[in-house]
Amino acid sequence: MKWLKQKIRSWLREEDLKIIREPAPRPGPDIDGLRFTVMPAHGGCIIQTAKYDNKKDATNYETYIVTDFEDIATKVGEIVVLELYRR
């Protein structure tokens, strides 16, 4: 079995071993912040927030619906305050 390992190692170049050992990149930006996505919808818009949690290695999403009867600027301000208090 030892001869097989040596044979495989001789076939692989050192560059290939370096590529295999590199960690996978973390999705999203490297900064720990709050990201918004605003999507137009019929009768208003949908606002989705995303926060990356380093401890759990997961992204948490929250979705909000803003109707045409609400002021979008005021609603975005309320969402920012709410999300910052959740931290």
C-alpha positions, -999 to 999 in steps of 0.1 A, spaced: 0 0 0 29 23 7 42 20 -29 8 31 -42 9 63 -21 43 70 -34 33 64 -70 3 87 -66 24 114 -50 49 112 -79 20 117 -104 7 148 -86 25 180 -89 31 202 -59 8 229 -74 -22 205 -74 -16 197 -37 -16 234 -29 -50 239 -47 -66 211 -28 -54 224 6 -68 259 1 -99 267 21 -131 275 2 -139 312 0 -167 325 22 -197 336 3 -205 373 3 -183 402 12 -156 401 39 -172 429 59 -197 420 86 -227 443 77 -263 445 66 -272 440 30 -304 452 14 -322 440 -17 -352 461 -29 -375 444 -55 -404 462 -71 -437 444 -68 -473 449 -79 -487 473 -53 -455 481 -35 -420 467 -31 -403 439 -12 -372 446 9 -350 417 19 -321 421 44 -292 397 47 -268 394 76 -239 369 78 -234 352 112 -197 342 117 -204 319 146 -230 298 128 -214 303 93 -249 311 79 -266 340 63 -299 351 79 -326 366 57 -356 388 67 -382 399 42 -404 430 45 -433 441 23 -439 478 17 -472 488 2 -479 518 -21 -497 535 8 -465 536 29 -435 559 25 -406 537 14 -379 560 29 -396 559 63 -401 522 61 -364 516 52 -353 537 81 -376 516 104 -361 484 90 -325 496 96 -332 505 132 -350 471 138 -322 451 122 -295 469 142 -314 463 174 -315 426 166 -277 423 167 
